[in-house]
Amino acid sequence: MDVLRHKVLVWAGIYKFHSDNFYLGVCHDVYRVLVIVMISLFSFQHIIYIYLCAVRGDDIQWNVVVLLITLMSFIVKLVTVYVHSKDIDEIHDLIKASMFGPTCTEDENILKKSEKQINILLKIAYINLAVLNVSWIFFTIGHRLKNESAVIPSYFPFDTNPWSGYLLAFLLEWVILSIWCGFALFSIDCSLACYNIRAASQLNIINYHLERMFDDVRVQSQKHFQYKDLLDRSLNHKFIYYVQRYQNIHRFIDNVNTAFSGGTAFQFFSVTACLSYCVYKMSLLVLYYQVQNFLYCYFGNLVKSESDLVCTSMYFSDWTSASPRFRRQMLTRRDRARWARPITPRVSIVPVTLATFEEILRLSYTFYTIMKSRNMTMN
């Protein structure tokens, strides 16, 4: 399923397509530019529609405003990913690198568990998106059959009152929203969750080995105390290996931060605004927008938790059996392991953790209270 996620992002023109054919790569680069132009024009259609409603004195359909905010969020994510294509390529290179591979059966089990989590997450996401897209078709046609004056809430340069114009407008709206604002946009959100799952699994592997680093060393004499790192010289090489592995994880998360921080920061703003509307209307859209934030915060918090456990794993290991020199090395790395850094937007004041998820909920309900007190009209 993770391969499917990557293909969706490539087909949608979000991730760069790597090919030995130079002309094919150039064509895909042109396609990526056309995608962002198309989404921008699509957003501009909805801005015109909102403006015309305001000029005519009609009630503003706030679901169109919510859609427009979502489109703006998508554009910000597109631009961020386009600018940081090299960072994304490095992320994928690190995932394929031998340093991220298993070294024993337990490592394989941890990695298989993380792959299973990713597959379940993506399967649930894509199945639900497919069901919602099909349901939207029946809902839109049924709404038109019920109300002949129903229109597609967007500006089109042709008459949408006849059935032919209505269906053409809906087809254009459905294709863009289902493919790009549905599967492609949610694939970006799922990508962040998948990267966090992989980072957490790598930290889990390091924690497992650090905690058991001294367990396999046999003390030859019970009468005299012996330093285990002096008995087994390979311990120093193992420790250096896991320090390097930890540095790779640090670089991995830094690249994810660089590539997605702008989109993540705008995501929190847009979702907070959308949630205010959703809470006010008591809509089922609350679930959709909360899932988006939950993907960031839960799996980001997972990375933070696993990173916090690196210090604990060193402490729970049999570190007292090591020489003072080796203990000093562990102490130095223990301080460095306090990094505990999940995905963080570039504004650097919004850590992506469950605490942030709670604050967004609280802020959304605050906006809801303000809107209710002002008796804002929403249709």
C-alpha positions in Angstrom: 0.0 0.0 0.0 2.9 2.3 0.6 4.0 1.8 -3.0 0.5 2.8 -4.1 0.7 6.0 -1.9 3.9 6.9 -3.7 2.4 6.2 -7.1 -0.6 8.3 -6.3 1.6 11.3 -5.4 3.7 10.8 -8.6 0.6 10.4 -10.8 -1.0 13.5 -9.3 2.2 15.5 -10.0 3.2 16.1 -6.4 6.3 13.9 -6.1 8.9 14.1 -8.8 9.0 11.2 -11.3 12.5 9.7 -11.7 13.1 8.1 -15.1 16.1 7.2 -17.2 14.3 8.8 -20.1 15.2 12.6 -20.0 12.2 13.7 -22.1 9.8 11.7 -19.9 11.2 13.5 -16.8 10.8 16.9 -18.5 7.2 16.1 -19.5 6.4 15.2 -15.9 8.0 18.4 -14.6 5.8 20.4 -17.0 2.8 18.3 -15.8 3.6 19.3 -12.2 3.5 23.0 -13.1 0.2 22.5 -14.9 -1.2 20.8 -11.9 -0.5 23.8 -9.6 -1.9 26.2 -12.3 -5.1 24.0 -12.6 -5.6 24.0 -8.8 -5.0 27.7 -8.6 -7.6 28.4 -11.4 -10.0 26.0 -9.7 -9.6 28.0 -6.4 -10.1 31.3 -8.3 -13.4 29.9 -9.6 -14.7 29.6 -6.1 -13.4 33.0 -5.1 -15.4 34.5 -8.1 -18.4 32.5 -6.9 -18.2 33.9 -3.4 -17.7 37.4 -4.7 -20.8 37.1 -7.0 -22.8 35.9 -4.1 -21.7 38.9 -2.0 -22.5 41.3 -4.9 -26.0 39.9 -5.4 -26.7 40.0 -1.7 -27.1 36.2 -1.5 -26.1 34.3 1.7 -22.6 33.1 1.5 -22.4 29.3 1.4 -19.8 28.6 4.0 -19.2 25.1 2.7 -17.6 26.8 -0.3 -15.4 28.9 2.0 -14.3 25.8 3.7 -13.5 24.1 0.4 -11.6 27.2 -0.7 -9.5 27.1 2.5 -8.8 23.4 1.8 -7.7 24.3 -1.7 -5.4 27.0 -0.4 -3.9 24.5 2.0 -3.3 22.1 -0.9 -1.6 24.8 -2.9 0.7 25.6 0.0 1.6 21.9 0.4 2.2 21.6 -3.3 4.6 24.6 -3.4 6.4 23.3 -0.3 6.9 19.9 -1.8 8.0 21.3 -5.2 10.6 23.5 -3.6 12.0 20.7 -1.4 12.1 17.9 -4.0 15.7 17.1 -3.1 14.8 16.7 0.6 12.1 14.2 -0.3 14.5 12.3 -2.5 16.9 12.1 0.4 14.1 10.8 2.6 13.4 8.0 0.3 17.1 7.2 -0.1 17.5 7.0 3.7 14.5 4.6 3.9 16.2 2.3 1.3 19.6 2.6 2.9 21.2 -0.4 4.7 21.5 1.6 7.9 17.6 1.5 8.2 17.6 -2.2 7.6 17.2 -5.0 10.1 20.2 -6.6 11.9 18.4 -9.4 13.6 15.0 -11.2 13.9 13.7 -8.7 16.4 14.5 -5.8 14.1 12.6 -7.6 11.3 9.6 -8.0 13.6 9.6 -4.3 14.5 9.9 -3.2 10.9 7.1 -5.7 9.8 4.9 -4.2 12.5 5.5 -0.7 11.3 4.8 -1.8 7.7 1.6 -3.4 8.8 0.6 -0.1 10.5 1.3 1.8 7.3 -0.7 -0.7 5.2 -3.7 -0.6 7.6 -3.7 3.2 7.7 -3.5 3.6 3.9 -6.1 0.9 3.2 -8.6 2.6 5.6 -7.9 6.0 4.0 -8.2 4.9 0.4 -11.3 2.8 0.9 -13.1 5.6 2.7 -12.1 8.1 0.0 -13.4 5.8 -2.7 -16.7 5.3 -0.8 -17.0 9.1 -0.3 -16.4 9.9 -3.9 -19.0 7.4 -5.1 -21.5 8.7 -2.5 -20.9 12.3 -3.6 -22.0 11.4 -7.2 -25.3 9.9 -6.0 -25.9 12.8 -3.5 -25.3 15.5 -6.2 -27.5 13.9 -8.8 -30.2 13.2 -6.2 -30.0 16.8 -5.0 -30.6 18.0 -8.5 -33.5 15.6 -9.1 -35.1 16.9 -5.9 -34.4 20.6 -6.6 -34.3 21.7 -10.2 -32.8 25.1 -9.2 -29.8 23.4 -7.6 -26.4 24.6 -9.0 -22.8 23.6 -8.5 -21.4 26.1 -6.0 -18.6 27.4 -8.2 -18.2 29.9 -11.1 -18.3 28.4 -14.6 -18.2 30.3 -17.9 -21.2 28.5 -19.2 -24.9 28.0 -18.2 -25.2 25.3 -15.6 -29.0 25.4 -15.4 -29.7 22.7 -18.1 -28.9 19.1 -17.2 -26.0 19.0 -19.7 -24.3 22.1 -18.2 -25.0 20.9 -14.7 -23.4 17.5 -15.4 -20.4 19.0 -17.2 -19.8 21.4 -14.2 -20.1 18.5 -11.8 -17.8 16.4 -13.8 -15.1 19.1 -13.7 -15.7 19.6 -10.0 -15.7 15.9 -9.2 -12.5 15.1 -11.2 -10.4 17.8 -9.5 -11.8 17.3 -6.0 -11.7 13.5 -6.0 -8.3 13.0 -7.6 -6.3 16.0 -6.3 -8.1 17.3 -3.3 -9.2 13.8 -2.3 -6.6 11.1 -3.0 -3.6 13.4 -3.6 -4.1 15.8 -0.7 -4.8 13.0 1.8 -1.8 11.0 0.5 0.4 14.0 1.5 -1.1 13.8 5.0 -0.7 10.0 5.1 2.9 10.5 3.9 3.8 12.4 7.1 2.1 9.7 9.2 4.1 7.0 7.3 7.4 8.9 7.8 6.7 9.2 11.5 5.9 5.5 11.8 9.2 4.6 10.1 11.1 7.0 12.4 9.4 5.6 15.4 10.2 2.0 14.4 13.9 3.0 13.9 14.0 4.5 17.4 12.3 1.4 18.7 15.1 -0.7 17.2 17.8 1.5 18.8 16.0 1.4 22.2 15.8 -2.4 22.0 19.5 -2.9 21.3 20.8 -0.2 23.7 18.8 -1.7 26.6 20.3 -5.2 25.9 23.8 -4.1 24.8 25.6 -5.7 27.7 23.4 -8.8 28.1 25.4 -11.2 25.9 28.7 -10.5 27.5 29.8 -13.2 29.9 31.9 -12.3 32.9 34.8 -14.8 33.2 35.5 -14.4 36.9 33.0 -13.8 39.7 35.6 -12.9 42.2 36.9 -9.8 40.5 34.8 -7.1 38.9 35.4 -6.8 35.1 34.4 -4.2 32.7 32.2 -5.7 30.0 33.3 -3.3 27.3 36.9 -4.4 27.9 35.9 -8.1 27.8 34.1 -7.6 24.5 35.8 -5.0 22.3 32.9 -5.2 19.8 30.7 -3.3 22.2 32.3 -0.1 21.3 31.7 -0.7 17.6 28.1 -1.6 18.3 27.6 1.6 20.3 29.1 3.7 17.5 26.9 1.9 14.9 23.7 2.8 16.9 25.0 6.4 17.3 25.3 6.6 13.6 21.9 5.1 13.1 20.4 7.6 15.5 22.1 10.4 13.5 20.5 9.1 10.3 17.1 9.2 12.0 17.9 12.8 13.0 18.7 13.6 9.4 15.6 11.8 8.2 13.3 13.8 10.5 15.1 17.1 9.6 14.4 16.4 5.9 10.8 15.7 6.6 10.6 18.9 8.6 12.2 20.9 5.8 10.0 19.4 3.1 6.6 19.6 4.9 6.9 22.3 7.6 5.3 25.0 5.5 2.3 22.9 4.6 2.0 21.6 8.1 1.9 25.1 9.6 -0.8 26.2 7.1 -2.6 22.9 7.7 -3.1 23.8 11.4 -4.5 27.2 10.5 -6.8 25.9 7.8 -8.1 23.0 9.9 -8.8 25.2 12.9 -10.8 27.6 10.7 -12.7 24.7 9.0 -13.3 23.0 12.4 -15.0 26.2 13.6 -17.5 26.0 10.8 -17.9 22.2 11.3 -18.5 22.5 15.0 -21.0 25.3 14.4 -22.9 23.2 11.9 -22.4 19.9 13.8 -21.4 18.4 10.5 -19.8 15.0 9.9 -16.9 16.9 8.3 -15.6 17.2 11.8 -14.4 13.6 11.6 -12.5 14.2 8.3 -10.7 17.3 9.5 -9.9 15.8 12.8 -8.4 12.7 11.1 -6.1 15.1 9.2 -4.8 16.7 12.4 -4.7 13.3 14.2 -2.4 11.9 11.5 0.1 14.7 12.2 -0.2 14.8 16.0 -0.5 11.1 16.9 2.3 9.7 14.8 4.4 12.8 15.5 3.9 12.2 19.2 4.9 8.6 18.6 8.3 9.8 17.3 8.7 12.0 20.4 7.8 9.1 22.8 10.3 6.7 21.1 13.0 9.4 21.1 12.4 10.0 24.9 12.9 6.3 25.5 16.4 6.3 24.1 17.7 7.8 27.3 15.6 5.3 29.3 17.0 2.4 27.3 20.5 3.4 28.1 19.7 3.7 31.8 18.0 0.3 31.9 21.0 -1.4 30.2 23.7 -2.9 32.4 25.7 0.3 32.1 27.4 -0.2 35.6 29.4 -3.1 34.1 31.1 -0.8 31.6 34.3 1.0 32.1 34.3 4.7 33.1 35.5 5.6 29.6 32.5 3.8 28.0 30.1 5.3 30.6 31.3 8.8 29.6 30.5 8.0 26.0 27.0 6.8 27.0 26.5 9.9 29.1 27.4 12.1 26.2 25.0 10.3 23.9 22.3 10.3 26.5 22.3 14.1 26.6 22.2 14.2 22.8 19.3 11.8 22.8 17.2 14.4 24.6 16.5 15.7 21.1 13.0 14.2 21.1 11.9 16.1 18.0 8.8 15.2 16.1 7.6 16.8 12.9 7.6 20.6 13.6 6.3 23.3 11.2 8.9 25.9 10.1 7.3 28.5 12.5 8.8 26.2 15.2 6.2 27.2 17.8 3.8 24.4 16.9 5.1 21.0 17.9 3.2 18.2 16.3 2.2 16.2 19.3 -1.1 15.2 21.0 -0.9 18.3 23.1 -1.1 20.3 19.9 -4.1 18.2 18.9 -5.8 19.1 22.2 -5.1 22.8 21.8 -6.5 22.8 18.3 -9.8 21.3 19.6 -9.9 23.8 22.4 -9.2 26.7 20.0 -11.9 25.5 17.6 -14.5 25.4 20.3 -13.5 28.9 21.4 -14.1 30.1 17.8 -17.4 28.3 17.9 -18.5 30.1 21.1 -17.5 33.5 19.5 -19.5 32.6 16.3 -22.5 31.5 18.3 -22.5 34.6 20.5 -22.4 36.8 17.4 -25.3 34.8 15.8 -23.5 34.3 12.5 -25.7 33.0 9.7 -24.5 30.0 7.8 -26.2 28.1 5.0 
